[in-house]
Amino acid sequence: MYALLLFLLPLSVPACAAWFPKGDSRPYRLAVRGSVMALPSLLIWLLLQRLHQPSWGSALLILTIFARYLFIPAALFVGSFVLSSGLRNVERGIGFKDLLYYSLGFFSVYNILFTISLWGERYYAYTLLLPIMIAATALALPPLIENAVRYGMPDGLRWILAALAGLLLAATAFSLLFLRLEWLGIILCLAYSTGAASLGLIRLAHSR
């Protein structure tokens, strides 16, 4: 029931490494580093849990979904990568693969956390659409972060805003599944996942 949450991101590491072998990146080592660095960040997510509990039946549902599954993990991912690896290689245009494989490892740990927190839930929104959206997010964030770093400020701000807009779209799409608009939620979830995953994979195909 939770196979996608547990295995989709870990299996994406060897899949991406096999399909896009160009370059001398160390996909497995970077994915492991991302997984290890995600562990202390879980404490922050847990400490903030009362703030991002889904507000069922409230206008705040979209914002709590946004914070719980997308924004907080994404912000912690960026912070942990900066602390562990820095941004010099990304700024020089040679660190994209490092960023991407680190992202896949980092979000794999959060998928395990979500599996534990959702244990017993059988709704397809959690068991099917959520892991697909998280995997797509893990692929989409690295090219947006890379552009933000390489363009610098204030030009890089537009890429940060694009990332936030994408995450908010994902949260809105996922929330619609609980607001009696399942058909629209499914369409938007799949559209977001397709677009976000394509963004990362296209950049990976052209990376050095």
N, C-alpha and C positions, 0 to 999 in steps of 0.2 A: 504493500500500500504506500510505503514511503520510499520506494526504490529511487524515484527521480530525485527527491530531496537529498538522499544519501550518496547517490552514485553519479548523477549527471555531471557535476562540476569536476570531480576527480577524474572521470573518464575523458573529459574534454581536454585535459592536459596532454595525454599521449596522442589523442586524435589531432589536436592542433600541431603538435610536434611532428607527427607523421605527414600531415597534409602540407605543412609549410616548413620544410626542413632547412630552408635557406638561412644562413647566418650561423654564428657560433654561440647562440644563447644556450643557457643551461636550464631548460624548462623544468626538470624535476626538482633540481636544487632550489630554484626560485619559488616553485609551488610549495615546497616544504617550508621554506623560509616564510612565505606568506601565511601558511597554516600556523606556524609557531608564533608569529607576531600577532595573529588574530586572537590567541588565547588570552593575553592580558586585557585586550580591548573588550572581551566579553563581560568583564567585571563592570565596565562603564555602562554597557547596554543594560545589564541587570540592575544597576543602581538607578538608572533612569526609567525602569520598567513601569513605575506607577504613572509616569507622565505620558507614556505611549501605549497604554492599554487601549484596545479598540473601543471607541465610544459608540456602541451599537444603538441605532435609532436616533443618533444625534448628527447635527450638521458638521460636527468635528470628526466624523468617521474617516473622511478622506485624509485629514491632517494626521490623525493617529496612525493610520495605515502607512502614510508617507514616512513618518518618523520611525515607526517600529521596524519595517521591513526594508526600507530604502535609504532614507537620508542619514540616519545614525550609522548604520553599517558602512555606507559610502564615505562619510566624513572620517570615520575611524580608519578605514582603508587608506585614504590619502595621508592622514597623519602618521600612520604606522610605516608607510612606505618612505615618507620623508625622513623619519627617524632612523630607519634601518638602512636605507640605501642612498638617500639624498636625491637631488634632482639634476646633478651636473650632466649625467649621460643623457637624460631625457631632454635637457636644454640643447645639447649638441646634436640631437636627432638620432642617437644610437642606443637609446634605452627603452624603446617601445616594447620589445619582447620581454625585457625584464619586468616592466610594469604590468604587462598583460598576464604573464604566468604567475606573478606574485598575486595579482587580482584573483585568478582562478583558485589558487590555494587559500587565500584569505576568505573568500566567500564560501568555500567548501565548509569551513568551520562554522560559519553562520547558518548554513543549511542544516548542519547537525543540531545546532541550537534550536532552530525552528522546528525540527523534527521532534525534539524532546518536548518543547513547549506546546506542540500541537498533537501530542500523542493521544490517540483515541478518536481524533477527528477523521471523518471519512468523506467529507465534502470535497468534490473534485477541484474546487478552487484552491485548496491547500495541497492536495496530493498531486495535482497535475499542472495547473496554471502557475502557482507560486514558484515552484522550482524552475520552470521554463523562464519566467520573468527575471528571477535572480541570476540565472546563468547568462541571459541576454544583457543584464545590467553589468555583470562582471566583464563582459566582452566590450561593452560600449564605453565604459568610463575611461579606460586607458587612452584611446585616441583623443577624447575630449580634454583630459588632463594634459596630455602631451601638447596639444595645441595651445592650451592656456599658458603653459610654462614657456613654450617657444616664442609665443607672441609677446609675452610680458604684459605688464600693466601700463595703461588701462585697456589695451586691445584684447588681452587675454580674458578680460571679464566676460566678454560675450560667450566664450566657450563654457565658462562656469555657469552662466545663466542658462545656456542651452542644456547643460547637464541637469540642472535643477528643474527646468521645464520638462525634460524627459522623465525624470523621476516622479514629478507631480502627475504627469499623464499616466504613468504606470499605476500610481496609487489611486487615481480616479477610476481607471479601468477596473482595477481589482475591487474597489469599493462597490462598484455597480453590481457586482455579483451578489451582494448582500442587500441591495436596495430594489429588488424586484425588477431589475433591468438586466437580467442575466445574458440575454442575447447580445445586447450592446456591449456589456462587459467582456464577453468572450471575444467578440470582434476586435475590440480595442486592445485587449491583452495580447492577442495573437499578432495584431498589427505592430504594437510596440515591440514585442519580442523579436519579430522578423526584422524590423528596422534597426533595432539596437544591436542584435547579433550581426547583421550584415555590416554595420559600421565598423565593428571590431575586426571582423574577418577580412574585409576588404583592405583595411589598413595593415593587417598582419601579412596579407599576400604581397604587399608592396614594401614591407619593412626590410631593412638591410640586415 
